[in-house]
């Protein structure tokens, strides 16, 4: 296990390892702990990466006896960010699959929020033999893509990410407070600075060309045990996704969380960590 690097303005979050993929791209990931493997898949948006999204969660699972992999998705964090390709869901899945193959992971639990949740769903459909369990937090991939961008917070995310002008930390804070959480006090100066530094490493191609299909009709093919969280005050994802998931995945338990927006793992960290650890232990 690599020791975390000293954080600097050019390295705002810990740096771990890199996997050189057969498709030519390089993916950054953290790899901590020993035991059954859990892979966290982060969402999209300005300054997203594996560590930033899940820094309040993954160490709890390491302490509980799991090996945790936190990749930065292609286009995010310290991973490659090609500006000459498009970013359909299949590209994200390909890069996650090749990363896990390079690391030598044959079976794992996938935990994904938003875009990461869509990747987890698509991965479970494409490689069911590799996925032991699923944990989803307001995942994408259960609506037609134009319906997502009818949500005001999602439309604002796209506007911020693709801005021709440099996005100020104040504008990023406004987005995070009004799109990602119900309790604005959770968006502190340190988090804004971290995400703002990561955002400056990105380019708009990933959001500009992202294509996520509606997988609702195929959810019944996912047979592994699954757990889903949905914030009652969600502003990014249409709430119709709640029943689509609950009725679509045969072995899914749905938890709706009051006083919670898009980031259940941040706003209700202890509850989330407790429920996930119980699910991993007991199914």
C-alpha positions in Angstrom: 0.0 0.0 0.0 1.4 3.4 -1.0 1.7 6.1 1.7 -0.4 9.1 0.8 1.5 12.0 -0.7 1.8 15.3 1.0 -1.1 17.4 -0.3 -0.1 20.5 -2.3 -2.0 22.9 -4.6 -1.1 20.6 -7.5 -1.9 17.5 -5.5 -5.0 18.5 -3.5 -5.9 15.0 -2.4 -3.7 11.9 -1.6 -2.0 10.3 -4.5 -1.9 6.5 -4.7 -1.1 4.1 -7.5 -1.6 4.1 -11.3 -2.8 1.4 -13.7 -1.7 1.5 -17.3 -4.7 0.1 -19.2 -4.6 -1.9 -22.4 -6.7 0.9 -24.1 -3.8 3.3 -23.6 -5.1 5.3 -20.7 -3.8 5.6 -17.2 -6.1 5.4 -14.2 -5.3 6.6 -10.7 -6.6 4.7 -7.7 -6.1 4.3 -3.9 -5.8 0.7 -2.6 -6.1 0.2 1.1 -6.9 -2.7 3.5 -7.1 -6.4 3.2 -10.1 -8.8 2.7 -13.1 -8.9 0.4 -12.8 -6.2 -2.2 -15.1 -3.1 -2.3 -14.8 -0.6 -5.2 -16.1 2.9 -4.8 -17.3 4.7 -8.0 -17.7 8.4 -7.7 -20.1 10.8 -9.4 -19.6 13.4 -12.0 -19.3 17.1 -11.6 -16.7 19.8 -10.9 -13.8 18.5 -8.9 -15.1 14.9 -8.4 -12.7 12.1 -7.6 -12.7 8.9 -5.6 -11.0 10.3 -2.5 -13.0 13.5 -2.4 -16.3 11.8 -2.7 -15.7 9.0 -0.2 -13.1 10.2 2.2 -15.6 9.9 5.1 -16.6 6.4 4.2 -13.9 4.1 2.8 -11.7 4.0 6.0 -14.6 2.6 7.9 -14.7 -0.4 5.6 -10.9 -0.8 5.7 -11.2 -1.0 9.5 -14.1 -3.5 9.2 -11.8 -5.9 7.2 -12.3 -5.0 3.6 -9.9 -4.1 0.8 -11.1 -0.9 -0.7 -10.3 0.4 -4.2 -11.0 4.0 -5.0 -10.4 4.8 -8.6 -10.6 8.2 -10.2 -12.8 7.7 -13.2 -11.5 8.5 -16.6 -11.7 12.2 -17.1 -11.5 12.9 -13.3 -9.0 13.4 -10.5 -5.5 12.2 -11.3 -6.6 9.9 -14.0 -6.1 10.6 -17.7 -8.5 13.2 -19.2 -8.5 12.8 -22.9 -10.1 15.7 -24.8 -10.2 13.9 -28.2 -12.7 11.1 -27.3 -16.3 10.9 -26.3 -17.5 9.6 -22.9 -20.4 7.2 -23.2 -21.1 4.9 -20.2 -19.4 2.0 -22.0 -16.1 4.0 -22.0 -16.3 4.4 -18.2 -17.1 0.7 -17.7 -14.3 -0.3 -20.0 -11.8 1.7 -18.0 -13.1 0.4 -14.6 -13.0 -3.2 -16.0 -9.4 -2.9 -17.3 -8.3 -1.2 -14.0 -9.7 -4.1 -11.9 -8.1 -6.6 -14.3 -4.8 -4.9 -14.0 -5.0 -4.9 -10.2 -6.1 -8.6 -10.3 -9.6 -8.2 -8.9 -11.9 -11.1 -10.0 -14.9 -10.4 -7.6 -16.0 -7.3 -5.8 -18.8 -5.2 -4.3 -19.5 -2.0 -6.3 -20.5 1.2 -4.4 -21.6 4.0 -6.7 -23.3 7.4 -6.5 -24.8 9.3 -9.4 -22.6 8.6 -12.5 -20.8 6.0 -10.4 -24.1 4.3 -9.7 -24.9 4.2 -13.4 -21.4 2.6 -14.0 -22.1 0.1 -11.3 -25.4 -0.9 -12.9 -23.9 -1.2 -16.3 -21.0 -3.1 -14.9 -23.3 -5.6 -13.1 -25.2 -6.1 -16.4 -22.0 -6.6 -18.5 -20.0 -8.7 -15.9 -22.5 -10.2 -13.5 -20.0 -12.9 -12.5 -17.7 -10.3 -11.1 -20.2 -8.4 -8.9 -21.0 -9.9 -5.5 -23.2 -7.0 -4.3 -24.2 -3.5 -5.3 -24.7 -0.3 -3.2 -26.3 2.6 -5.1 -26.8 6.2 -4.1 -29.2 8.0 -6.4 -27.7 6.4 -9.5 -28.0 7.6 -13.0 -29.0 5.3 -15.8 -32.7 4.9 -15.0 -34.1 7.8 -17.0 -33.7 9.1 -20.5 -30.7 11.5 -20.4 -32.6 14.6 -21.4 -34.8 14.1 -18.3 -31.8 14.4 -16.1 -30.9 17.8 -17.5 -34.4 19.1 -16.8 -33.5 19.0 -13.2 -32.3 22.5 -12.3 -29.3 21.3 -10.3 -28.1 19.0 -13.1 -28.5 21.8 -15.6 -26.5 24.1 -13.4 -23.8 21.5 -13.0 -23.4 21.3 -16.8 -23.3 25.0 -17.0 -20.6 25.3 -14.4 -18.5 22.4 -15.8 -18.6 23.8 -19.3 -18.1 27.4 -18.5 -15.8 29.3 -20.9 -14.7 31.5 -18.0 -12.7 30.2 -15.0 -15.1 29.1 -12.3 -14.5 30.9 -9.1 -14.6 29.1 -5.7 -17.6 31.2 -4.8 -19.6 29.9 -7.8 -18.5 26.3 -7.1 -19.6 26.7 -3.5 -23.0 27.9 -4.7 -23.3 24.8 -6.9 -22.3 22.4 -4.1 -24.6 24.1 -1.6 -27.7 24.2 -3.8 -27.2 20.9 -5.8 -25.5 18.3 -3.7 -26.7 18.7 -0.1 -29.7 19.6 2.0 -27.6 21.0 4.9 -25.5 23.8 3.4 -23.2 23.9 6.5 -21.5 20.8 5.3 -19.9 22.7 2.4 -16.9 24.2 4.3 -14.0 26.2 3.0 -11.7 23.2 2.9 -14.0 21.1 0.8 -14.6 24.0 -1.6 -10.8 24.5 -1.9 -10.2 20.8 -2.5 -12.8 20.5 -5.2 -11.8 23.8 -6.8 -8.2 22.6 -7.1 -9.3 19.3 -8.6 -11.7 21.1 -11.0 -8.7 23.1 -12.5 -7.2 19.7 -13.5 -10.2 18.9 -15.7 -11.5 19.7 -19.1 -15.2 20.0 -20.2 -15.1 17.1 -22.7 -16.3 14.5 -20.2 -19.6 16.3 -19.4 -19.9 17.7 -22.9 -20.0 14.2 -24.5 -21.2 12.0 -21.6 -23.9 9.6 -22.8 -25.7 7.4 -20.2 -28.4 5.0 -21.5 -31.6 4.3 -19.7 -31.1 0.8 -18.3 -34.5 0.5 -16.6 -35.8 -2.3 -18.8 -32.7 -4.5 -18.0 -32.7 -4.0 -14.2 -34.4 -7.4 -13.7 -31.2 -9.1 -15.0 -29.3 -7.9 -12.0 -29.6 -10.8 -9.5 -27.0 -10.0 -6.9 -28.0 -8.5 -3.5 -28.4 -4.7 -3.8 -28.9 -1.8 -1.4 -29.9 1.7 -2.6 -30.1 5.1 -0.8 -32.1 8.0 -2.0 -32.3 11.5 -0.3 -35.8 12.8 0.0 -34.4 16.3 -0.8 -32.6 15.1 -3.9 -32.2 17.9 -6.5 -30.1 16.2 -9.2 -32.0 13.0 -10.0 -35.8 12.7 -10.8 -37.5 10.9 -7.9 -39.1 8.5 -10.3 -35.9 6.6 -10.0 -36.8 5.4 -6.6 -39.6 3.1 -7.7 -37.7 2.1 -10.9 -34.9 0.7 -8.8 -37.1 -0.7 -6.1 -39.3 -2.6 -8.5 -36.7 -3.3 -11.1 -33.9 -5.0 -9.2 -35.2 -8.2 -7.7 -33.0 -8.4 -4.6 -32.7 -4.6 -3.8 -33.5 -2.9 -0.5 -34.4 0.8 -0.8 -33.6 3.3 1.9 -35.1 6.8 1.6 -33.2 9.3 3.8 -35.0 12.4 5.1 -33.1 15.7 5.3 -30.8 14.6 2.6 -29.8 15.7 -0.9 -27.6 14.0 -3.4 -24.7 13.2 -1.1 -26.1 10.7 1.4 -22.6 9.4 2.1 -21.6 12.9 3.2 -24.7 14.3 4.9 -25.5 11.1 6.8 -22.1 9.6 6.9 -22.4 7.5 10.1 -25.8 6.1 9.1 -24.5 5.3 5.6 -21.4 3.7 6.9 -23.3 1.6 9.4 -25.9 0.4 6.8 -23.3 -0.4 4.2 -21.1 -2.4 6.7 -24.2 -4.3 7.9 -25.2 -5.1 4.3 -21.7 -6.3 3.4 -21.6 -8.6 6.4 -25.2 -9.9 6.3 -26.6 -9.2 2.8 
